[in-house]
C-alpha cells in the first residue's frame, strides 16, 4: 500500500512543544531544497534528484 500524496510513511519526529497545525485556507507556499556548495556530495545529489522526480506536493 502506498501512502497518500503528501503523507509520510513514518511519523514525523517533532521536538517537544512543537505541533503541526494545518491552515486549510492559507495560500500555497513555495519552498526549495538548498545546500551549501561546499557540502555537495552524492547523498545530497540523490536527495535532490528524488525531490525533483516527485515534483510539487500539496500538504
Secondary structure as UniProt FT lines:
FT   TURN            5..6
FT   TURN            16..17
FT   TURN            24..25
FT   HELIX           37..39
FT   HELIX           42..54
//
